[in-house]
């Protein structure tokens, strides 16, 4: 399975450093989302990049609708990649859903990770009693209906909203990778993400975490960053980025890079 998986998920290893760094992209993008961040880290790390199985850059035949019903199958993929590459210690940067994947992976294999950097992370996107995740169930069902009814129109609305800031190049880039995804896979993975609730396992994370949160993110309220800091089990810090949007690595890489560098040097 090892090599097939590395090929299927377009695994690349770049950079000249001693330490291993995994850059894991979020929903709706692929590994190209890191291209503006990479130059800052190539001299200092051996960097592992890969595409989530739902990404448009991956052959959709690899997406098994029976298998990817929970985030655990995505965690299996990550751990299998690291095992196939013979990695026994790494730092991990995960955006959005990949932040959640990193959290789960570190619970299973704490010895593997030195640090988790979580960008735009949320343990649960839906509101619940005294928890503010940012979305009501009814709102989300409307989003799913819009995706099903007219995927193109949904992307044209969703991409600028997610990018948040007035950065047309980032909107174009996010739209491109969303359009690359097969609409039925996009919808299926969206449902998986919105059905996830990691609140109960956060205390099991013993790896130190740095939570990076933008000042205004349509997907994740700022209160969620503090919730994570208070409920994750290890030593945790929060870095607030004075920028809008859910994709700072696309819209504000020069602002994000020094914060990442600081998080990874600790």
N, C-alpha and C positions, 0 to 999 in steps of 0.2 A: 504493500500500500504506500510506503514511504515516498518513493520516487514519483509514483503516479500522482499522489497528492501534491507534491512540490510542483509538478508540471501543471496539474489541473488548476491550482490556485495561484499560478504565475509567481512563485516564490523567487525573490531576488535577494542576494546578499551583496552589499556594497560598502565601501568605506575602509579606512586603514587603521582604525583604533584597536586597542586591546579589548575593551569592554564591548559587550553585545547589547544592542538596543533594538527592540521591536517597535516598529511604527504600525499601528493597526487602525485602519480607516473606519469611518462610521457608515451608517445607512445612507444609501443613495450616491455614494462616491466609490472610487476604487483607489488603489495605491498612488495613483497620480496626484491625489489630493495633497500629498506631502512634498511635491516637487519644489515648492518655494522654501520649504523648511530644511530640506536635505543638505544644501551647501553648508549650513551652519554646523552640521554634525559629522559630515564625511571624514574630516581629519581626525576626529576624536573617538569614533565608535565603529564597530562592525555592525552595520544596520541591516536588519531583516525586514523586508517588505513583502506583503502578500495581499491577495484579494479575497475578501469574504466570498463564500460560494454563491451568494445572491448577486454579486456585482455583475454589471453588464459585460465586463471584460472576461468573464468566465463562461465557458460553454454551458448553456442552461441545462443540458442533459445531465450535468453533475448535480443539479439541485433535486434532491429527493424529498418530495412533499411529505412523505411519511416520517422521514428522519429529522427534518429541521422544524419540528413543531415546538421545540423549546430551545432556549439558548445553550443547553448542554451540548448539543451536537456541534455548535460553533466552537465551544470550548474544546471538545475533542479534536477538532481540526487544528486549532492553535497548538495544543500540546503535542499532537502527532507531528506537526511541522518542526517544533523545537527538538523533539526526540530524533526525527529523521536527520536533522542538521547536527546532532550531537551537542546541543547547547545544555549546559548544566546550571548556568547563572546568567540572568539578563535583567536589564531595566526595561520597562514596558510603558509605552505611551499609547493610550487607547482613546479614540474619539467616539462620543455618543454610545451607540450599542456596543462598540468594542471596549469601552470603559467597563461596561457590565460584564463582558466576556472575560476581561482581565481580572476583575474582582472574583469571578467564579473559578477561574484557572488558579488564582493564588490561594484559594481555599483548598483546592485539591492538591496543589503542589507548592506549598509555601517556600520550600527550599530553593525553588527555581528562580524566584523573583527577588531582586534587591530593592526595587522601588516601583510603585505604580503611579503614573501620571495620568490623571483622569480629566479629559477635556469635555465639557458639556455633558457631564454624566448625570444620570438619574436612575435611582433604584426603582421608581415607579412613576409613570407619566400621568396616571389618573388620580384625581382627588379622592380622598377617603377619610371620612370622619374628621379627625384633627390633622390630617396630612394634606398639604397643598402640593399636588404634583403638576398642576397647571391646566389639566383638561378634565371636562366632564365626559362621562360615557357617551351621552347623546351627541356631543360635539364630534367625538372621534368617529362615531357611526356615520355622521354626515361626510366626514373626510373620506372614509372608505367608499361611500356611495359615489362621491365625486370622482374618485380614482377609477371606479368601475365604469362610470357613465362616459367619461371623456378624459383619458389619461393625459393627452397632450395639454388640454386646458388646465388640468390639475397641476402639471409640472410648471406651466407658465405662471400659475399663481403661487405655488409652494416655494419655488426656488428663490425669488426675490424676498419673500417673507422670511425664509430661513437665513439667508445671507444677512438680512437686516440692514446692513450699512449700504451706502450708495457706492457700490463697487461693481460696475457692470461686468468687468472681466470675471469676477468671482461668480456672479449670477450665471453668466454664460457657461462657465466651467461646471458648475453644479447641475445646470440644466442638461448639459451634454451627458454627464454620467448617469443622470436619472433617465434620460431618453434611451440610453444604452441598455437599461434593465428591461426585462420582459415584464409587462404590466401585471400579469398574474402572479409572478414571483414577488414583485414589489408589494402588492397587496397582501400576500401571504405573510411575508416577513414583517410588514407593518403590524399585522394582527399579532404575530408572535411577540413583537417588542411591546405593544400596548397591553398584552395579557401578562407580561412579566411583572413580578413583584419580588425584588431582592431585599426588601427591608428586613426580613427575618434572618438573613444570613450575614448582614454587614459586620456584626460583632465577631464573626469567625475570621475576618481578614486580619492577619497579624503583620503583613508587610507594610512598611511606611507608605503613605499615599500623599500625593500633592493634587489637590482638586483645583482645576483651573476653570473659572467661570467668567463669562463676559457680563458687562453691566446690564445688558438687556438682550435676552435670548427668548425668542417666541416659543421654544420647546421646553425650556427649563427655567423656572423661576429662581431668582438668586437665593431664596430661602432653602432650596434643595441642596446647594453647596454646603450650607451650614449644617443641614440635616446629616449629610454624608460625613462631615468632619466629626460631628458628635456621636455618630453611630458606628462608624468603621472602627475595628478593634485595635489598630496599630497607632503609631504616632503620625498625626495627620496635619497638613497645613492647607490653607485656602489661599489662592492667588486670584484677586479680582482684576480682570483686564478692562481698562477703560475704553471699551469698544462695543459696538452692537453686533448681535448675530450669533448663530449656532456654529459657524464654521470659521473661526478666527485664523486657522492655518491657510484658508483660501483668501479671506478678506483682509487680514492684518498680519501677515507672516513676520514682518520686521518687529512688530510689537510682541508677538507670541514667542519668537525664537529666544530672546534673552531670558524670558520667564522659564521656558523649558530648560534652557542651559543651567539656570540657577537650581531648578528642581532636581536636575540629574547630577549636579555636582555635590549634592548633600549626601 
